[in-house]
Amino acid sequence: MPPRIPLGRSLRAIEFQSRCSRSSPSVSALCFRPATRRYITADEKPLPVAQTSDPGPNQEQLPHVSEEAAEMGKITGESGPDIDQGTPIQEVLQRDPESQEKAPQVLQDEMKSTMPKGSRPYSTSARRQQEAMISFEDDEVEHPGHKFGLPELPIQSTANMKHRYDPVIVQVTNLLMQDGKLSRAQTNMARILNYLRTTPPPTVNPSRPLIPGAPPPSHLPLNPVLYLTLAIDSVAPLLRIRSQKGAAGGGLALQIPVPLGLRQRRRQAVMWILDAASKRRSTGSGKGMFAQKVAQELVSIVEGKSGLWERRGGIHKLAVSARSNLSVGRRR
């Protein structure tokens, strides 16, 4: 610990000197002199004009918006601003003469212009709607009892909301749907069409030609719906084999070929495509993987690389060999 300092001894050695007082000077009395007023008369010279310099922040302000728009209208050759758009500013100015002098020049010119008596100086939305309404009194009614004319016949197939999509798109979407989840099936259908649209043009195999009247392969990605329809109709079978028990005698089944309609053919082809797509090897993961595999199967069908061509050819060969059994089916 530091040594203690004896305060008693130290105070005796310290001498306190009083502060010398300074004599303050005498304060002189303040005298106020009234400012002389100067009056300007006609005989006197005018006040000097300030030298021209850069304008201050409150000088040379921008013109009114309407005046600026009017100037732009003159330059561009247009009619200018629509000042009478749903605001009764002219009526307000007419009631207040003092505000008329401070109004923009465009509004002053507009108020000075002669207007027909009984009309408003501005156009409201109600008046615009009234002008846009169809006057049925002047027009001759071709079909009495109808507000609008009857539709032209024949009605297009896409005029109904429920039939606005292509029949092939609707059928394939319904076959893609599982557990009643239509939105998910429509999403997969959109992914299939997007893949067909963005994929390179296919290379057609001459040994496995497509249906007659098919467009060139380079045009197929431009129309993905046609691409899908062409792939389905090309691989769709024309016949199906129906087994009839006991027709051959001794309890043996007889193979009878049955022709298919258009929707039946397409349904059979789509079921084959979905079965083949489910057996394809996945190249990735995600919700859109199945739609991608279906689209790849469609491309392989057009290129003639799919195994569905052999399946279709096998059914046609079996139907041709069993064509003699058609009479047995007619008897029953």
C-alpha positions in Angstrom: 0.0 0.0 0.0 1.3 3.6 -0.7 2.4 5.5 2.4 -0.1 7.9 4.0 0.5 11.6 3.5 0.1 13.7 6.7 -2.5 16.2 5.8 -2.0 18.4 8.8 1.7 19.2 8.0 1.1 19.7 4.3 -1.7 22.2 4.9 0.7 24.4 7.0 3.2 24.6 4.2 0.6 25.7 1.6 0.1 29.3 1.3 -3.2 30.6 -0.1 -3.0 33.8 -2.1 -6.1 35.9 -2.7 -7.0 36.6 -6.4 -6.3 40.1 -7.3 -9.4 41.9 -8.4 -9.4 43.7 -11.7 -11.1 46.9 -12.1 -13.9 46.6 -14.6 -14.2 49.4 -17.1 -17.3 51.6 -16.9 -20.0 50.4 -19.3 -21.1 53.2 -21.6 -24.8 53.8 -22.0 -26.3 52.5 -25.3 -28.0 55.0 -27.5 -30.5 53.9 -30.1 -30.9 56.1 -33.2 -34.1 55.8 -35.3 -33.4 54.6 -38.8 -34.1 57.2 -41.4 -36.9 56.3 -43.8 -36.4 56.8 -47.5 -39.3 57.3 -49.8 -39.1 56.7 -53.5 -40.7 59.4 -55.7 -41.0 59.8 -59.4 -38.2 62.4 -59.4 -35.6 60.0 -58.0 -33.7 57.6 -60.0 -34.9 53.9 -60.2 -33.2 51.3 -58.0 -30.3 49.6 -59.6 -31.0 46.3 -61.3 -29.2 43.3 -60.0 -26.7 41.8 -62.3 -27.9 38.7 -64.3 -26.6 35.5 -62.8 -27.7 31.9 -62.5 -31.3 31.6 -61.5 -32.0 30.6 -57.9 -33.9 27.5 -56.7 -37.3 29.3 -56.7 -36.8 31.0 -60.1 -37.8 29.7 -63.5 -40.0 27.0 -62.1 -41.4 24.3 -64.4 -44.7 25.0 -66.0 -48.0 23.3 -65.1 -48.4 19.7 -66.1 -51.3 20.6 -68.4 -49.3 23.4 -70.1 -46.3 21.1 -70.5 -48.6 18.4 -72.0 -50.1 21.0 -74.3 -46.7 22.0 -75.6 -45.8 18.4 -76.2 -49.0 18.0 -78.1 -48.1 20.9 -80.4 -44.7 19.4 -81.1 -45.9 15.9 -81.8 -49.0 17.0 -83.7 -51.5 15.4 -81.3 -54.6 16.9 -79.8 -52.9 17.6 -76.5 -54.0 16.6 -73.0 -57.5 15.5 -72.1 -58.2 18.1 -69.5 -61.9 17.3 -69.4 -61.4 13.8 -68.1 -63.8 13.3 -65.2 -62.9 16.4 -63.2 -65.2 19.5 -62.7 -62.3 21.9 -62.4 -63.9 24.3 -64.9 -67.1 24.6 -62.7 -65.0 25.3 -59.7 -63.1 28.1 -61.5 -66.3 29.7 -62.7 -67.5 30.1 -59.1 -64.2 31.7 -58.0 -63.1 34.6 -60.2 -59.9 35.1 -58.2 -58.7 31.6 -58.9 -59.4 32.1 -62.6 -56.5 34.5 -62.9 -54.1 32.0 -61.2 -55.3 29.1 -63.3 -53.0 27.6 -66.0 -53.2 29.2 -69.4 -54.6 26.0 -70.9 -57.6 26.0 -68.5 -58.1 29.7 -69.2 -58.3 29.2 -72.9 -60.6 26.2 -72.4 -63.0 28.3 -70.3 -63.0 31.1 -72.8 -64.1 28.8 -75.6 -67.8 28.8 -76.3 -69.7 25.7 -75.1 -73.2 24.7 -75.9 -75.7 25.6 -73.2 -76.8 22.8 -70.9 -73.7 20.7 -71.5 -71.0 20.0 -68.9 -67.4 21.1 -69.5 -66.1 17.7 -68.6 -67.0 14.1 -69.5 -67.8 11.7 -66.8 -67.6 7.9 -66.8 -71.4 7.7 -66.9 -71.6 9.8 -70.0 -68.8 7.8 -71.7 -70.6 4.5 -70.9 -73.8 6.1 -72.3 -72.0 7.0 -75.5 -70.5 3.5 -75.8 -73.8 1.7 -75.3 -75.4 0.3 -78.4 -78.5 2.2 -79.4 -81.0 -0.5 -80.4 -83.6 2.2 -81.4 -81.6 3.3 -84.4 -80.5 -0.2 -85.6 -82.9 -2.5 -87.2 -83.4 -5.7 -85.2 -82.9 -8.7 -87.4 -84.0 -11.3 -84.9 -86.8 -10.0 -82.6 -86.7 -11.3 -79.1 -82.9 -11.5 -79.0 -80.6 -8.8 -77.6 -77.7 -10.0 -79.8 -77.7 -11.7 -83.1 -77.9 -15.5 -83.4 -74.6 -17.3 -83.9 -73.5 -18.3 -87.3 -74.1 -21.9 -88.3 -72.5 -24.4 -88.3 -71.1 -23.8 -84.8 -67.4 -24.6 -84.4 -66.4 -27.5 -82.4 -64.2 -25.3 -80.1 -67.0 -22.8 -79.4 -68.1 -24.8 -76.3 -66.0 -24.4 -73.2 -66.1 -28.1 -72.5 -64.8 -29.0 -76.0 -62.2 -26.3 -76.4 -59.3 -28.7 -76.4 -58.3 -31.2 -79.1 -60.1 -34.6 -78.7 -56.7 -36.4 -78.6 -55.5 -34.1 -75.8 -58.7 -34.8 -73.8 -58.5 -38.5 -74.2 -54.8 -38.8 -73.4 -55.3 -36.6 -70.3 -58.1 -38.8 -69.0 -55.9 -41.9 -69.5 -53.1 -40.2 -67.6 -55.3 -39.3 -64.7 -55.1 -41.5 -61.6 -57.4 -41.3 -58.5 -59.4 -38.5 -60.1 -56.6 -36.0 -59.9 -57.2 -34.1 -63.2 -55.0 -31.2 -62.4 -52.0 -33.4 -62.1 -52.8 -35.2 -65.3 -53.1 -31.8 -67.1 -49.7 -30.8 -65.7 -48.2 -34.0 -67.1 -49.9 -33.4 -70.4 -48.4 -29.9 -70.6 -44.9 -31.3 -69.8 -45.3 -33.9 -72.6 -46.3 -31.2 -75.2 -43.4 -29.0 -74.0 -40.9 -31.8 -74.5 -42.2 -32.5 -78.0 -42.0 -28.8 -78.8 -38.4 -28.4 -77.6 -36.9 -31.7 -78.8 -35.0 -31.7 -82.1 -36.8 -32.9 -85.2 -37.0 -36.7 -85.4 -35.4 -38.9 -88.0 -38.1 -41.1 -89.6 -37.3 -44.8 -90.3 -38.3 -45.7 -93.9 -39.0 -49.3 -93.0 -41.7 -48.1 -90.5 -43.5 -45.3 -92.2 -46.0 -43.1 -90.5 -49.7 -42.7 -91.5 -50.3 -41.2 -95.0 -50.5 -37.5 -95.1 -47.9 -36.9 -92.3 -46.0 -33.6 -92.5 -42.2 -33.5 -92.9 -40.3 -34.4 -89.7 -38.9 -30.9 -89.4 -42.4 -29.4 -89.0 -43.5 -31.7 -86.2 -41.9 -29.7 -83.2 -43.8 -26.6 -84.5 -47.1 -28.3 -83.7 -46.8 -30.6 -80.7 -50.5 -31.6 -80.8 -50.0 -32.9 -84.3 -46.8 -34.6 -83.2 -48.7 -36.5 -80.4 -51.6 -37.4 -82.7 -49.3 -38.7 -85.4 -47.4 -40.9 -83.0 -50.5 -42.4 -81.5 -52.3 -43.0 -84.8 -49.2 -44.5 -86.4 -48.8 -47.2 -83.8 -52.5 -47.8 -83.0 -53.7 -51.3 -84.0 -56.6 -51.7 -86.5 -57.9 -54.9 -84.9 -58.1 -56.7 -81.6 -58.3 -60.4 -80.9 -61.3 -61.7 -79.0 -61.2 -65.2 -77.6 -64.4 -67.2 -77.7 -64.5 -70.3 -75.5 -65.9 -73.5 -76.9 -66.2 -72.2 -80.5 -63.5 -74.6 -81.7 -65.1 -77.6 -80.1 -63.9 -79.6 -77.2 -63.7 -76.5 -75.0 -61.0 -74.9 -77.0 -61.1 -71.1 -77.5 -61.2 -69.6 -80.9 -59.4 -66.4 -81.8 -61.7 -64.0 -83.6 -60.5 -60.6 -84.9 -62.6 -57.6 -84.2 -62.2 -54.2 -85.9 -61.7 -51.2 -83.7 -63.1 -47.6 -84.0 -61.0 -44.5 -83.9 -61.3 -43.8 -80.2 -60.7 -47.5 -79.4 -57.6 -47.6 -81.5 -56.2 -44.5 -79.9 -57.0 -45.8 -76.4 -55.2 -49.0 -77.1 -52.2 -47.2 -78.4 -52.1 -44.8 -75.4 -52.3 -47.8 -73.0 -49.3 -49.4 -74.8 -47.4 -46.2 -74.6 -48.0 -45.7 -70.9 -47.0 -49.3 -70.2 -43.8 -49.0 -72.2 -43.0 -45.6 -70.5 -43.4 -47.1 -67.1 -40.8 -49.8 -68.0 -38.3 -47.2 -69.2 -35.2 -46.5 -67.2 -35.3 -43.1 -65.4 -32.6 -40.7 -66.2 -33.4 -38.4 -63.3 -35.8 -37.7 -60.5 -38.7 -35.4 -59.8 -42.4 -35.1 -60.4 -42.1 -34.6 -64.2 -40.0 -37.8 -64.7 -43.0 -39.9 -65.9 -44.1 -37.3 -68.3 -40.6 -37.1 -69.7 -40.5 -40.9 -70.2 -43.9 -40.8 -72.0 -42.6 -38.0 -74.3 -39.4 -40.0 -75.0 -41.5 -43.0 -76.0 -43.6 -40.9 -78.4 -40.4 -39.7 -80.0 -39.0 -43.2 -80.4 -42.3 -44.3 -82.0 -42.0 -41.6 -84.7 -38.3 -42.5 -85.2 -39.3 -46.2 -85.5 -37.2 -47.4 -82.5 -40.0 -48.3 -80.2 -40.9 -52.0 -79.5 -44.6 -51.1 -80.0 -44.2 -51.5 -83.7 -43.5 -55.3 -83.2 -46.5 -55.5 -80.9 -48.7 -53.9 -83.4 -47.4 -56.1 -86.3 -47.9 -59.3 -84.2 -51.6 -58.5 -83.6 -52.1 -57.8 -87.3 -50.5 -61.1 -88.3 -52.6 -63.0 -85.8 -55.7 -61.3 -87.0 -54.9 -62.1 -90.7 -54.3 -65.8 -89.8 -57.6 -65.9 -87.9 -59.7 -64.2 -90.5 -61.4 -67.5 -91.4 -63.0 -67.4 -87.9 -65.1 -64.4 -88.6 -68.0 -66.5 -89.8 -68.0 -68.3 -86.5 -68.5 -65.1 -84.6 -71.4 -64.0 -86.9 -73.3 -67.2 -86.3 -73.4 -66.6 -82.5 
